[in-house]
Amino acid sequence: MPFLESNARFKIAVMHRRAGKSKTALNQQIIATQIQKGVYYYFLPTYRQAKAVIWDALIKEHVPMEIVDKMNDSELAVYYKNGSIQRFVGCEDIDKHRGINPIDVVFDEYSEMDERIWTTIIQPVLRENKGTATFIFTPKGRNHSWKLTEMARNSPEEWYVSVKGIKDTNVFTEYELKDIRANTPQAVFEQEYECAFLEGASQFFKRIRPNVYPKDTFLPEHGDFQLGVDLAKYNDWTVLTPFSLNHFIVYPQERFNQIDYNLQKAKIEAMARRFDDALIWPDSTGVGDPIVEDLKARGLRVGNEGNGFKFTEASRQNLLNNLAILLEQDKIKIPDDDGLIAELESFQYLLGDGGKVRVKAPENMHDDRVMSLALAVWGATQPQRPDVAFENKVYRNRQRKVSFS
């Protein structure tokens, strides 16, 4: 492996998720402890990661016990028989590492660390004692790790740089790769698996307009439906979105800004009944919770075993990821609605300082149409056959009859 064979003083390995970068760097450092006696540090972004990812999961598997004097679980340290010490630490508080004197350091997931752990704490020490350092990470936007990589490319006399995406490592089978692509939005796939250093922001939803069906399309009136419900809060809008589980067609949305909850519940019930007692996916967060209870009391079906959809930062991201994947893979068709299309096109993924992908609409735009749409298609993967044969009734969305393709 060229990375391990390189004698460069400083090394950078940019690798995709699950590529084995931690195992590679760990074994390189274990070997180094036996070549030169000294203190070795292995940094991760947090102590919890140092313990769970390396100490608990990999140490006993990769460190030959015949070269070990003792292992200290409380210190997360390996004391070797030749006098070398290898410590595994987090760097939440970088200042506590001032004054250490390692001769070799690994920064695991450097893209998620405060860059000062290198620039102000460790680099001066290694410059003085002629030590070595290895940086391994998956890209997190064009942050400090990208800047370091670009600098290193221009300093080959001291630095070795390796960037390997999913096509370079052959870690995954064709089946696994297909599954990853099918369940990962494009922006995330490019960063996490193709190791692309993405710009700070870009449009999140792809292939919006190619998946718009004409306004005069005739749509089946009966079948299996889900109903996405984004509830109005304060001066917001309530949006109802019917979705055919048989044809994977999103029906025209109903949007209104009356905040009276009795009116909202009546409209939700009417639309659910209209679409053959559609399974309702409401936002049940906060004020939505009592509305969900009232909907169930009316005999309506509510998703997630009657609990609706609870919004958290993680669940919201999963909800939007699912919608993005369905659009990117041309699985769903959406109505020719200027407001909906504008909202979809306004959503951007933003990469924070830690490189975490966040998705949001501009502050001056509503997001209720998109959230209702995302709720409507939640959990849908493939069109399903109707439970029973039903009349092929259709209703007209416009004047002319057009078959859906």
Number of C-alpha atoms within 10 A of each C-alpha: 6 8 16 12 8 13 12 18 15 20 23 25 21 26 24 27 18 13 19 12 19 19 14 15 21 19 15 16 21 19 11 16 22 15 11 13 15 17 18 26 21 23 23 24 20 15 17 13 17 22 21 11 14 21 20 14 12 15 20 12 10 12 15 10 13 8 12 16 14 13 17 10 11 7 11 18 19 22 18 20 14 15 14 20 21 22 19 20 23 20 18 14 12 17 12 10 14 12 10 12 17 21 23 25 25 24 25 26 20 26 26 22 23 18 16 13 20 19 10 13 18 23 16 13 18 18 11 10 12 11 19 18 24 22 24 23 22 30 29 29 25 18 21 19 26 18 10 14 21 12 12 18 15 11 12 12 11 13 20 21 21 15 18 18 21 20 12 11 12 11 14 14 9 10 8 11 15 11 11 14 15 15 14 17 23 18 19 20 19 18 21 21 23 20 23 23 18 20 12 17 17 15 16 23 24 20 14 18 15 12 19 17 18 15 16 17 21 19 21 20 18 19 22 21 27 28 31 32 30 28 28 22 14 9 9 16 19 21 23 32 28 28 30 26 23 17 22 20 24 24 22 17 19 15 16 14 15 16 16 9 15 12 11 21 16 12 15 25 18 12 18 22 13 13 20 14 19 25 23 31 28 29 24 21 16 11 13 20 16 13 19 25 16 13 19 15 10 11 10 19 20 21 19 14 7 18 17 22 25 15 14 10 8 9 12 18 15 14 19 23 20 21 24 24 21 25 20 18 14 14 17 26 22 23 20 18 14 9 11 20 17 16 18 23 16 18 21 19 19 20 20 15 16 16 20 14 18 16 19 15 18 11 7 6 11 17 21 21 25 24 24 26 28 25 30 29 27 21 14 18 14 13 15 14 12 14 9 8 9 11 10 10 10 13 12 15 15 12 10 11 14 14 9 14 7
